[in-house]
Amino acid sequence: MSDLQTINQMQAQPTEFLPFTIMRNPNERLVSFWAYLKDLHNTPNATISAVLTGMLPNSMYRLLAPADSDLNDEATTMEAIQHSLRSSFSLVGLTERFEESLLLLKRQGIIDDISFRKHKVLASERPSFDDLPTNVQQEISQHNRLDQQLYDFAQELFEENLRQQDESFWVELEEFKAQQKNRFEQLGVCEDDEKPFGGWLCDSEARQNSFESPMKELKAVRSTEEQTVHTLEEFLTVAFKPRYW
């Protein structure tokens, strides 16, 4: 929300937004990010603890806090975020209820074509949060303490929204899920990215090979004094800019 506030403050005429967000279970989200980093850097032995040391805790809480919030005043900031989610967001969806979230967005006229395929998915190649040792679960839970409160609130809002839907919503939902199942059967569940949008490949071996080339190129750019900062930034944009996170 702070980004929206900043943009409006910079405009002569305030811009009307229809903000929405799709939130994910913060503990599973962190485990997924840990798996993504291990895969990206080919470091299978990297621990979650090592990843946490380089991350600020409660990222969703920080990102959704209104501008000028005192993040140390957790109760006031949490109340402000919850008020914003309830009153200012057109939808608070859930990754775990992705099809329902997309259909709600369609019914609000925000998205027309809600068909999708998956990118950068490592769910079948990583443990879930519940599979991790108890001490690691506790470490992650403490890191995401406020984010979990927000996610629990988001679940309440989402269930409220679903209870307001009529019978036609549920009929359309089943049709949408069947269409998606058929789409996955025809095209595959996972879709390779097309460069310059990240270059993610579904096949893990091919993906690792694809990462090696830009890393070598990056080292070459850094070692060439004639290359300008603009050239380096341009290369990073083309080689690493992700399309989905």
N, C-alpha and C positions, 0 to 999 in steps of 0.2 A: 504494500500500500504506500510506502514511503516514496517509491518510484513514481506512482501516479500523482501523488501530491506534488512532487518536485516538478514534473512535467506541467501540471496545471499552473504552478506558480511562475513558470517561464513563459506562458502563453498570454498574449494580450486578451484573448477570449478563452475562457476555460473550455477544455475539450471534454465532451461527454464520452465516458467509457462504459463498457459493459464487462467489467472484470469478472473472471471466474478462475477457479483454481481446482486442480485435481491433486489431492493429498494421498500420500502413501504411508503405510505403517512405518514409522521412523526407524524401528529396529531392523526390519527387513530391508529398508532402504539403505541403511548403513552397511549391512552385510553384503548387499548387492553391489554397492560402490566399492567395497573392499575387494570383491571378486573381480570387478571391472578393472581396478588398478593393477591387480596381480596379473590379469590376462594382458593388459595393455603393455606392461613393462616386463612381462615374462619373468615374474618373481614369485614362483609358487609357494615359497616358504615365508613370504611376508605375513606378519601377524596383524590382527585387527588392532592390537594395542599400539603397534607402530603407526598405523594409519591415524588413530585417534590423537596421537601426540601432535600431529600436524593440522588438526581440525578444531575450529571453534565449536563448542557444544551448542546444541539447540538451534540448528540452522533455520528451521522453519519459523521458530519464535522470532529470530532476528530479522528474517526477510519480511515477515508479515507485520512487524511492529510499525505503528505510525511514525512519521518523521518526528524527530526531537523527543522520542520516548526515552525515559530513563530505564534502560534494560535491567538495572539492578533493583528497581521497584517492580518485582515480578507480578505482584497481585494487580497493580494498576495497569501495567502493560498487557497482561493477559486479558483483563477485562476489556481493554480497548480493542485488542485483536478480535476477541469473540464478538464484540459489538459490530466491528467492521465486517466480519465474515457473515453475520446474520443480516445486516442492513444494507451493505454496500456491494456485496458480491452477488452476481446473478445466479451463480451456482457454486457450491462447494461439493465437488465430486470425490470419488475414492478410486485409486488405482485397482484395489481389490474388487471393486464393482464397476469395472471399466465400461462394459457394454451399457449398463444402466446409466452411467454418467454421460456417455456419448448421446444416448437417446434423449436424455433430459435436455442436453444442449441443442439437439435438433429441434425438439418441441418448443424451445424458446426462440428459435430462429437464429441462433448464433452460428451453428454449423449446418451446412446442407448435406454434404456427403460424409457420412460417419463410418464408412467402410475403412478397414485398417489392416496392416500387417505389422509384424514385430521387428524391431531393430535393437541391436546391442542387448540381446537377451541371453543371460547366463544361468537362468534358474535351474536348468537341468545339470549344470556343471558345478554347483556350489551347494553348501549346506544351508538349511534354513536357520533362522535365529534359534528355534527350539532345539535344533540338533547340536548346538554349541555347548561347551562345558559351562557349568553354573557360574563359575567366576567370570567367564567372558561375557555371559549374558548380563551379569550384574554391572560389569564395566560399561557395556553398551547402554543399558537402561539408565544408568546414572548420567551418561553423556547426553542422552535424549530425554531427560526428565521432563522438561517443559514442552518439548515437541510431542511427547506422548499425551500430555494433557490436551494439547491442541487437536491432536488426531482423535482423541475420544470425543471431544466436542464436535469435530467435523462429522464423526459417525452419527451423532445425535441429529445434527442438521440434515444429514443425508436421509436418514430414516424418516424424519418428519416430511421431507420432500416427497419421498416415495409413497407415504400414506395419503398424500394429496392427489395422487394419480388415479385416473379412472381405469376401468377394465380394459379399454383399448390400448393403454400403455403396455400392459402385460402381454397382450396378444402381439403387439408390434415388437416387443422385446424378444419373444420366442422366435418370431420370424427373422429378426435381425441376427440372433445367435445362429440360427440355421443357415442363413446366408453366409455368415462368417465361417462356419464350419466347412461349407462347400468351397468357399474361397481359399481356405487353408489347404484343403485337399487338392485343389487344382494348381495353386501357385506355391504351396509350401507355407509353413507357419512363419519362418524367418525370411527376411528379405535383405539382400546385400544393399548397402548404400552405393550410390553413384558419386564418384568424385566430381566436384570438389567438396561434397557434403560429408566429409568424414572418412569415406572409404572403408567402412566397416564391412567385413565379410562374415557370413554365418559359419563357414567351415573354420574350425579353430586353427588348423595347421596353415591353411591359406592366409588366415588373418595375421598370424605371427610373421609369416613371410612378408606380408604387405607392410607391416610396421617397421621391418628392418630397413627397407629402402629409404623412407623419409627420414629416419633417424640418422642414417649415414649421410644423407644430403644435408641435414641440419648441421652436422659436425663440419662438413665441408664449407658451408656458408659461414660458420663462425670462425673458421681458420683462414678465411680469405679477407685480407684487410681492405681490398677494394670494394667489398660488398657494403652497401649502405644499410642503415637501420630500416629504411623503407622496404628494401628488398627482403630483409629478414622477416619483417612483419607480414609482408605480402606472402612469403613462403609459408609461414605458420598459419595464416588464414586459410590458404588453399589446402595444406596438408592435414591440418588437425581440427579445423572448425567442425564441431559435431552438429548433426541435424536433430538427433534425439538424445536425451540424457535420462 
